[in-house]
Amino acid sequence: MIDTHTHLFSHKFDEDRHAVVERALAAGVERMYLPNIDVASVEPMLVLAKAYPGVCLPMLGLHPTSVKTDYAAQLDLLEDRLEERRWAAIGEIGTDLYWSDEFWTEQREAFLRQCEWAIRVGRPIVVHCRESIDETINMVRPLVGRGLRGVFHCFTGTVAQAQALTEMGFFLGIGGVLTYPKPGELPEVVRVVGREYLVLETDSPYLAPVPKRGRRNESAFLPHVAEALAGCIGLSASEVEVLTTANAERLFA
């Protein structure tokens, strides 16, 4: 399996980070993709990637909730690092109206600037959008023809929104929310959209799946998401593992 979105470099793993990675490997998670948050998180992320080459794979980006008054300076510093290696993706980028709309204009400017990076270096984007999915769909639509591609991580939108994204070629990151008693339209989404657009993620340390809900999430819990997805789309867990691994390999190719 491939965990397409996990914050293993977070301070929440400082006490047992290597044990967490080893548990994930033992659970059958062979690769873990690391979404960056801001300028300060780049180095901890790269330390982890160096410790587990080919297993922990870093991205580069400014998370929308990190977009504040200094966002332009942070983007300048991140852009300076754009060419220093082959980043797995430009991410985690996007928009967020859940916490605040104070920097909404800046969020959109930051998102579009980073989409331009992705087009320039030929890498996918990893998109966070919370309470802002329609606005974000409208922003990416004009850029698809220029080669923009990627994944909307932790997708919890509607069937119509999912179809709009997959019609443009975007993948949907499916995580622990699918296991919850109130998952919204997500079970219907995964049944309706093409299976070739579904990838697995944990978003650890957040959104632990049932039966681990309430605990710190980690990549070793990914099989619970795979099992839930299998039940929704009528495949075995092993078939879901094969399917979503192939999809993730296409996403990050």
MIDRENFI-161104 format. One record per residue (C-alpha): x, y, z; chain; residue in one letter. Coordinates in steps of 0.1 Angstrom, whole numbers. Layout:
+-------+-------+-------+-----+------+
|     u |     v |     w | mol | type |
+-------+-------+-------+-----+------+
|     X |     Y |     Z |   A |    A |
...
+-------+-------+-------+-----+------+
//
This chain:
+-------+-------+-------+-----+------+
|     u |     v |     w | mol | type |
+-------+-------+-------+-----+------+
|     0 |     0 |     0 |   A |    M |
|     9 |    36 |    -4 |   A |    I |
|     0 |    63 |    21 |   A |    D |
|    -3 |    94 |    -2 |   A |    T |
|    -5 |   119 |    26 |   A |    H |
|    11 |   116 |    61 |   A |    T |
|    27 |   143 |    83 |   A |    H |
|    53 |   119 |    99 |   A |    L |
|    77 |   148 |   104 |   A |    F |
|    52 |   165 |   127 |   A |    S |
|    64 |   171 |   163 |   A |    H |
|    36 |   148 |   174 |   A |    K |
|    59 |   119 |   163 |   A |    F |
|    90 |   132 |   180 |   A |    D |
|    90 |   105 |   206 |   A |    E |
|    86 |    75 |   184 |   A |    D |
|    90 |    85 |   147 |   A |    R |
|   112 |    56 |   136 |   A |    H |
|    89 |    31 |   154 |   A |    A |
|    60 |    46 |   136 |   A |    V |
|    77 |    42 |   102 |   A |    V |
|    86 |     6 |   111 |   A |    E |
|    50 |    -2 |   121 |   A |    R |
|    38 |    12 |    88 |   A |    A |
|    63 |   -10 |    69 |   A |    L |
|    52 |   -40 |    89 |   A |    A |
|    16 |   -33 |    81 |   A |    A |
|    23 |   -34 |    44 |   A |    G |
|    27 |     4 |    37 |   A |    V |
|    57 |     5 |    14 |   A |    E |
|    57 |    43 |     6 |   A |    R |
|    47 |    74 |    26 |   A |    M |
|    43 |   108 |     9 |   A |    Y |
|    51 |   138 |    31 |   A |    L |
|    32 |   171 |    25 |   A |    P |
|    51 |   202 |    35 |   A |    N |
|    35 |   229 |    56 |   A |    I |
|    57 |   260 |    56 |   A |    D |
|    93 |   271 |    54 |   A |    V |
|   101 |   257 |    89 |   A |    A |
|    89 |   222 |    82 |   A |    S |
|   111 |   216 |    52 |   A |    V |
|   142 |   205 |    71 |   A |    E |
|   125 |   181 |    95 |   A |    P |
|   108 |   166 |    65 |   A |    M |
|   140 |   162 |    46 |   A |    L |
|   157 |   145 |    76 |   A |    V |
|   130 |   119 |    76 |   A |    L |
|   132 |   114 |    38 |   A |    A |
|   170 |   110 |    41 |   A |    K |
|   166 |    83 |    68 |   A |    A |
|   141 |    64 |    46 |   A |    Y |
|   151 |    69 |    10 |   A |    P |
|   125 |    57 |   -14 |   A |    G |
|   100 |    52 |    14 |   A |    V |
|    94 |    87 |    28 |   A |    C |
|    90 |   110 |    -1 |   A |    L |
|    89 |   148 |     4 |   A |    P |
|    68 |   175 |   -12 |   A |    M |
|    73 |   213 |   -13 |   A |    L |
|    45 |   238 |    -6 |   A |    G |
|    29 |   263 |    17 |   A |    L |
|    -3 |   251 |    34 |   A |    H |
|   -32 |   275 |    32 |   A |    P |
|   -35 |   279 |    69 |   A |    T |
|     1 |   290 |    69 |   A |    S |
|    -7 |   318 |    46 |   A |    V |
|    -4 |   350 |    67 |   A |    K |
|    11 |   384 |    62 |   A |    T |
|    45 |   370 |    54 |   A |    D |
|    32 |   345 |    28 |   A |    Y |
|    50 |   362 |    -2 |   A |    A |
|    84 |   359 |    16 |   A |    A |
|    77 |   323 |    26 |   A |    Q |
|    69 |   315 |   -11 |   A |    L |
|   101 |   332 |   -22 |   A |    D |
|   121 |   310 |     1 |   A |    L |
|   103 |   278 |    -9 |   A |    L |
|   106 |   287 |   -46 |   A |    E |
|   144 |   290 |   -41 |   A |    D |
|   144 |   253 |   -32 |   A |    R |
|   122 |   242 |   -61 |   A |    L |
|   150 |   231 |   -84 |   A |    E |
|   173 |   215 |   -57 |   A |    E |
|   157 |   181 |   -60 |   A |    R |
|   128 |   162 |   -76 |   A |    R |
|   100 |   168 |   -52 |   A |    W |
|    72 |   142 |   -51 |   A |    A |
|    47 |   170 |   -55 |   A |    A |
|    39 |   206 |   -49 |   A |    I |
|    19 |   204 |   -17 |   A |    G |
|     3 |   207 |     6 |   A |    E |
|   -13 |   237 |   -10 |   A |    I |
|   -49 |   249 |   -15 |   A |    G |
|   -75 |   270 |     3 |   A |    T |
|   -93 |   269 |    37 |   A |    D |
|  -124 |   289 |    47 |   A |    L |
|  -131 |   267 |    77 |   A |    Y |
|  -108 |   284 |   102 |   A |    W |
|  -108 |   320 |    88 |   A |    S |
|  -114 |   341 |    57 |   A |    D |
|   -90 |   368 |    69 |   A |    E |
|   -63 |   359 |    43 |   A |    F |
|   -87 |   346 |    16 |   A |    W |
|   -72 |   368 |   -11 |   A |    T |
|   -37 |   358 |    -1 |   A |    E |
|   -46 |   322 |     0 |   A |    Q |
|   -58 |   323 |   -36 |   A |    R |
|   -27 |   342 |   -47 |   A |    E |
|    -5 |   317 |   -30 |   A |    A |
|   -24 |   287 |   -44 |   A |    F |
|   -22 |   299 |   -80 |   A |    L |
|    15 |   308 |   -77 |   A |    R |
|    22 |   273 |   -65 |   A |    Q |
|     1 |   258 |   -93 |   A |    C |
|    24 |   276 |  -117 |   A |    E |
|    54 |   260 |  -100 |   A |    W |
|    38 |   226 |  -105 |   A |    A |
|    32 |   233 |  -142 |   A |    I |
|    68 |   245 |  -146 |   A |    R |
|    85 |   215 |  -130 |   A |    V |
|    60 |   189 |  -142 |   A |    G |
|    49 |   177 |  -108 |   A |    R |
|    14 |   171 |   -94 |   A |    P |
|    -3 |   193 |   -68 |   A |    I |
|   -16 |   180 |   -35 |   A |    V |
|   -46 |   201 |   -26 |   A |    V |
|   -62 |   209 |     7 |   A |    H |
|   -95 |   226 |     5 |   A |    C |
|  -119 |   229 |    35 |   A |    R |
|  -152 |   248 |    31 |   A |    E |
|  -138 |   260 |    -2 |   A |    S |
|  -140 |   232 |   -27 |   A |    I |
|  -161 |   249 |   -54 |   A |    D |
|  -139 |   280 |   -53 |   A |    E |
|  -108 |   257 |   -57 |   A |    T |
|  -124 |   237 |   -85 |   A |    I |
|  -130 |   270 |  -103 |   A |    N |
|   -93 |   280 |   -98 |   A |    M |
|   -78 |   248 |  -112 |   A |    V |
|  -101 |   244 |  -141 |   A |    R |
|   -84 |   269 |  -164 |   A |    P |
|   -50 |   254 |  -156 |   A |    L |
|   -57 |   218 |  -165 |   A |    V |
|   -52 |   224 |  -202 |   A |    G |
|   -17 |   237 |  -193 |   A |    R |
|    -8 |   204 |  -177 |   A |    G |
|   -19 |   209 |  -141 |   A |    L |
|   -28 |   176 |  -124 |   A |    R |
|   -28 |   162 |   -89 |   A |    G |
|   -50 |   150 |   -60 |   A |    V |
|   -76 |   166 |   -38 |   A |    F |
|   -65 |   151 |    -5 |   A |    H |
|   -90 |   141 |    23 |   A |    C |
|  -118 |   144 |    -1 |   A |    F |
|  -152 |   149 |    16 |   A |    T |
|  -172 |   167 |   -10 |   A |    G |
|  -203 |   158 |   -30 |   A |    T |
|  -207 |   134 |   -58 |   A |    V |
|  -211 |   163 |   -82 |   A |    A |
|  -178 |   179 |   -70 |   A |    Q |
|  -160 |   146 |   -72 |   A |    A |
|  -172 |   141 |  -108 |   A |    Q |
|  -161 |   176 |  -117 |   A |    A |
|  -126 |   169 |  -104 |   A |    L |
|  -122 |   134 |  -119 |   A |    T |
|  -135 |   147 |  -153 |   A |    E |
|  -105 |   170 |  -152 |   A |    M |
|   -82 |   141 |  -143 |   A |    G |
|   -77 |   148 |  -106 |   A |    F |
|   -74 |   120 |   -81 |   A |    F |
|   -93 |   118 |   -48 |   A |    L |
|   -75 |   111 |   -15 |   A |    G |
|   -96 |    87 |     6 |   A |    I |
|   -89 |    86 |    43 |   A |    G |
|  -103 |    78 |    77 |   A |    G |
|  -135 |    98 |    72 |   A |    V |
|  -148 |    69 |    51 |   A |    L |
|  -149 |    47 |    82 |   A |    T |
|  -169 |    71 |   103 |   A |    Y |
|  -206 |    67 |   112 |   A |    P |
|  -214 |   100 |    94 |   A |    K |
|  -191 |   101 |    64 |   A |    P |
|  -214 |   124 |    43 |   A |    G |
|  -216 |   115 |     6 |   A |    E |
|  -182 |    98 |     6 |   A |    L |
|  -194 |    62 |     4 |   A |    P |
|  -215 |    72 |   -27 |   A |    E |
|  -186 |    92 |   -41 |   A |    V |
|  -163 |    62 |   -41 |   A |    V |
|  -190 |    40 |   -57 |   A |    R |
|  -199 |    65 |   -84 |   A |    V |
|  -165 |    79 |   -96 |   A |    V |
|  -140 |    59 |  -116 |   A |    G |
|  -119 |    36 |   -94 |   A |    R |
|   -89 |    47 |  -113 |   A |    E |
|   -91 |    81 |   -95 |   A |    Y |
|   -90 |    68 |   -59 |   A |    L |
|   -59 |    68 |   -37 |   A |    V |
|   -54 |    60 |     0 |   A |    L |
|   -42 |    83 |    27 |   A |    E |
|   -41 |    87 |    65 |   A |    T |
|   -34 |   124 |    69 |   A |    D |
|   -17 |   113 |   101 |   A |    S |
|   -15 |   124 |   129 |   A |    P |
|   -51 |   135 |   121 |   A |    Y |
|   -84 |   117 |   113 |   A |    L |
|   -76 |    82 |   127 |   A |    A |
|  -100 |    56 |   112 |   A |    P |
|  -124 |    34 |   131 |   A |    V |
|  -114 |    14 |   152 |   A |    P |
|   -85 |    37 |   160 |   A |    K |
|  -106 |    69 |   162 |   A |    R |
|   -96 |    92 |   190 |   A |    G |
|   -60 |    81 |   189 |   A |    R |
|   -31 |    98 |   171 |   A |    R |
|   -33 |    85 |   135 |   A |    N |
|    -4 |    69 |   118 |   A |    E |
|     4 |    52 |    85 |   A |    S |
|     1 |    17 |   100 |   A |    A |
|   -36 |    23 |   103 |   A |    F |
|   -40 |    26 |    65 |   A |    L |
|   -53 |   -10 |    61 |   A |    P |
|   -85 |     1 |    79 |   A |    H |
|   -91 |    27 |    52 |   A |    V |
|   -85 |     0 |    25 |   A |    A |
|  -110 |   -23 |    41 |   A |    E |
|  -136 |     4 |    43 |   A |    A |
|  -131 |    13 |     6 |   A |    L |
|  -132 |   -24 |    -3 |   A |    A |
|  -166 |   -27 |    13 |   A |    G |
|  -180 |     3 |    -5 |   A |    C |
|  -168 |    -6 |   -40 |   A |    I |
|  -172 |   -44 |   -39 |   A |    G |
|  -136 |   -55 |   -40 |   A |    L |
|  -115 |   -74 |   -16 |   A |    S |
|   -90 |   -55 |     6 |   A |    A |
|   -61 |   -70 |   -14 |   A |    S |
|   -77 |   -59 |   -47 |   A |    E |
|   -80 |   -24 |   -33 |   A |    V |
|   -44 |   -24 |   -23 |   A |    E |
|   -33 |   -33 |   -58 |   A |    V |
|   -57 |    -8 |   -74 |   A |    L |
|   -48 |    22 |   -52 |   A |    T |
|   -11 |    15 |   -54 |   A |    T |
|   -13 |    16 |   -92 |   A |    A |
|   -33 |    48 |   -90 |   A |    N |
|    -8 |    64 |   -66 |   A |    A |
|    21 |    54 |   -89 |   A |    E |
|     4 |    72 |  -118 |   A |    R |
|    -4 |   102 |   -96 |   A |    L |
|    33 |   107 |   -86 |   A |    F |
|    49 |    95 |  -118 |   A |    A |
+-------+-------+-------+-----+------+
//
